[in-house]
């Protein structure tokens, strides 16, 4: 996904499928809080479902797939 596609997901709940090296994997569901453009790529900030006020960040190379519109519990 490119930056503009991620920006459209801000505020939405998604499920991220992560690489085995990513903390918190293999999947994480939550609301996209923001996207930062780092020197070496994008960084996505997510508020995990079931953990209000908590924030996790994932560098784009840890994200294998994103499922927009996923429902949180």
C-alpha positions as CSV (number, residue, x, y, z in Angstrom):
1,X,0.0,0.0,0.0
2,X,1.1,3.5,-0.7
3,X,1.0,6.4,1.7
4,X,-2.3,7.8,0.3
5,X,-4.0,4.5,0.7
6,X,-2.9,4.3,4.4
7,X,-4.0,7.9,5.0
8,X,-7.6,6.9,3.8
9,X,-7.6,4.2,6.5
10,X,-6.9,6.6,9.4
11,X,-9.8,6.3,11.9
12,X,-10.9,2.9,10.5
13,X,-10.6,-0.5,12.1
14,X,-8.4,-2.9,10.2
15,X,-6.7,-6.3,10.7
16,X,-3.0,-6.4,10.0
17,X,-1.3,-9.7,9.1
18,X,2.3,-9.4,10.3
19,X,5.6,-11.1,9.6
20,X,6.8,-13.7,12.1
21,X,9.4,-11.1,13.4
22,X,6.8,-8.5,14.2
23,X,5.9,-8.1,17.9
24,X,2.2,-8.9,18.7
25,X,1.7,-11.0,15.6
26,X,0.6,-13.0,13.7
27,X,-2.4,-10.6,13.4
28,X,-3.5,-7.5,15.2
29,X,-6.9,-5.7,14.9
30,X,-7.4,-2.1,15.8
31,X,-8.1,1.4,14.7
32,X,-5.5,3.2,12.5
33,X,-4.5,6.3,14.4
34,X,-1.9,7.7,12.0
35,X,0.8,7.1,9.4
36,X,4.2,8.6,9.6
37,X,6.7,8.8,6.7
38,X,10.1,7.7,7.9
39,X,13.3,7.9,5.9
40,X,13.1,4.2,5.2
41,X,9.3,3.8,4.7
42,X,6.0,4.2,6.4
43,X,5.2,3.6,10.1
44,X,1.6,2.8,11.0
45,X,0.2,3.6,14.5
46,X,-2.7,1.4,15.7
47,X,-4.9,1.4,18.8
48,X,-5.5,-2.4,19.3
49,X,-9.1,-3.6,19.8
50,X,-9.7,-4.4,23.4
51,X,-6.9,-2.1,24.6
52,X,-8.3,1.5,24.5
53,X,-5.6,4.1,24.9
54,X,-2.8,1.7,23.9
55,X,-0.8,2.4,20.9
56,X,1.4,0.1,18.8
57,X,3.5,1.0,15.8
58,X,4.5,-1.2,12.9
59,X,7.1,-0.4,10.2
60,X,5.7,-1.2,6.8
61,X,8.1,-4.1,6.2
62,X,6.4,-6.0,9.1
63,X,3.0,-5.8,7.5
64,X,2.1,-8.6,5.0
65,X,-1.5,-7.7,4.4
66,X,-4.2,-5.3,5.7
67,X,-8.0,-6.1,5.8
68,X,-9.9,-2.8,5.8
69,X,-13.3,-2.8,7.5
70,X,-12.5,-5.6,10.0
71,X,-14.8,-5.5,13.0
72,X,-13.3,-5.1,16.4
73,X,-14.6,-6.7,19.6
